Amino acid sequence: MKTTLLFLAYIGTTLTFACAAEEKASQVLHFDHEKVAALFEKGGPLLTTNTFKIQAGRRTSPGEVEIHAHDTDIFYIVEGSATFVTGGTAIEPKIVSEGETRAKEISGGQARRLVKGDVIVIPTGVPHWFKEVDGLFLYCVVKVVDQKR
């Protein structure tokens, strides 16, 4: 009897893991190149979940300073070039929503030249700013949501 119960427990556990693996496989998402290209024409969100967000970024001019209290940004530069400033002190910061601050500019930050193929990771809480954009600038950003909050 004890052997039978152990065997049934083993089978139950195996089936649970198999079902979980099948469920994860069914959650795989594929966005074809035409949909992605169309999204880069205007910029915007591709996918939003409770743990991460994927966005197509499109810029032709500088933006505001951003500070995210709950997101780490991972940028992959698809096209163009820009001067990107990180760190330093945000000038005239204002809270625009829970966990999101914007500012006019950054004082004392580190400027970097971003070009096609670059990847940059901006940790939670670090001010960042597209100070200069040279023509059309396209980038993919993955926002990883801090799960500790």
C-alpha positions in Angstrom: 0.0 0.0 0.0 2.8 2.4 0.9 4.6 1.7 -2.4 1.3 2.4 -4.3 0.8 5.7 -2.5 4.4 6.7 -3.3 4.0 5.7 -6.9 0.7 7.7 -7.2 2.4 10.7 -5.6 5.2 10.4 -8.1 2.8 10.2 -11.0 0.8 13.2 -9.7 3.9 15.3 -9.3 5.2 14.3 -12.8 1.8 15.2 -14.4 1.8 18.5 -12.5 5.2 19.5 -13.8 4.3 18.3 -17.3 1.1 20.4 -17.3 3.0 23.4 -16.0 5.6 23.1 -18.8 2.8 22.8 -21.4 1.1 25.8 -20.0 4.3 27.9 -20.2 4.9 26.8 -23.8 1.4 27.9 -24.7 2.2 31.4 -23.3 5.0 32.0 -25.8 4.3 35.1 -27.8 5.6 36.0 -31.2 5.3 39.4 -32.8 6.1 39.3 -36.5 8.3 41.8 -38.1 5.4 43.6 -39.8 3.7 44.3 -36.5 6.9 45.5 -34.9 7.8 47.7 -37.9 4.3 49.3 -37.8 4.8 50.0 -34.1 8.1 51.7 -34.6 6.4 54.0 -37.1 4.7 55.7 -34.1 6.3 54.3 -31.0 4.4 52.7 -28.1 3.8 49.6 -26.1 4.2 46.1 -27.6 3.5 44.1 -24.5 2.7 44.8 -20.8 2.7 42.2 -18.1 2.9 42.5 -14.3 6.7 41.8 -14.4 7.9 43.5 -17.5 6.9 45.8 -20.4 8.2 45.9 -23.9 8.0 49.2 -25.9 9.1 50.5 -29.2 10.7 53.9 -28.7 10.7 56.5 -31.4 12.3 59.9 -31.0 13.2 62.8 -33.3 13.9 65.3 -30.5 15.1 65.4 -26.9 12.8 64.4 -24.1 12.2 65.0 -20.4 14.3 63.5 -17.7 12.7 60.3 -16.4 13.2 58.6 -13.0 11.4 55.3 -12.4 10.9 54.2 -8.8 9.8 50.7 -9.8 11.3 49.9 -13.2 14.7 49.1 -14.6 15.0 50.1 -18.3 17.0 48.0 -20.8 17.4 49.8 -24.1 18.6 48.3 -27.4 19.3 50.9 -30.0 17.8 49.9 -33.4 18.5 53.0 -35.5 20.1 56.4 -35.3 22.1 58.1 -32.6 21.6 60.3 -29.5 23.3 61.8 -26.5 21.9 60.1 -23.4 22.6 61.4 -19.9 22.4 59.3 -16.8 22.8 60.0 -13.1 23.4 63.4 -11.6 20.7 65.6 -10.2 17.3 66.1 -11.8 16.5 69.8 -12.2 12.9 70.9 -11.3 11.6 67.4 -10.7 7.8 66.7 -10.6 6.0 63.5 -9.8 3.7 62.7 -12.7 2.2 59.4 -11.4 2.9 56.9 -8.6 6.6 55.9 -9.0 7.2 58.2 -12.0 9.1 61.5 -11.9 10.0 63.9 -14.7 12.3 66.8 -14.8 13.6 69.6 -17.1 17.2 68.5 -17.3 20.1 66.8 -15.5 23.0 68.5 -13.8 26.2 66.6 -13.3 25.2 63.4 -15.0 27.3 61.2 -17.4 26.7 61.8 -21.1 27.0 58.9 -23.5 26.7 58.6 -27.2 24.2 55.9 -28.1 24.3 54.3 -31.6 22.7 51.4 -33.5 23.5 48.1 -31.8 24.2 49.6 -28.3 22.5 48.3 -25.2 22.2 50.3 -22.0 20.7 49.3 -18.6 19.3 52.0 -16.4 18.7 50.7 -12.8 15.6 51.7 -10.8 15.9 55.3 -9.5 18.6 56.5 -11.8 17.7 59.8 -13.7 18.0 59.4 -17.5 17.5 61.8 -20.4 17.8 62.0 -24.1 19.6 65.3 -24.2 20.2 65.4 -28.0 18.7 63.2 -30.8 20.2 63.2 -34.3 17.3 62.7 -36.7 15.3 59.5 -36.3 16.2 57.5 -33.3 14.5 54.0 -32.7 15.1 51.8 -29.7 13.4 48.9 -28.0 13.0 49.2 -24.3 12.3 46.4 -21.8 11.0 47.7 -18.5 11.6 45.2 -15.7 9.2 45.8 -12.8 10.7 45.6 -9.3 8.8 42.8 -7.6 9.9 43.8 -4.1 7.5 46.6 -3.7 
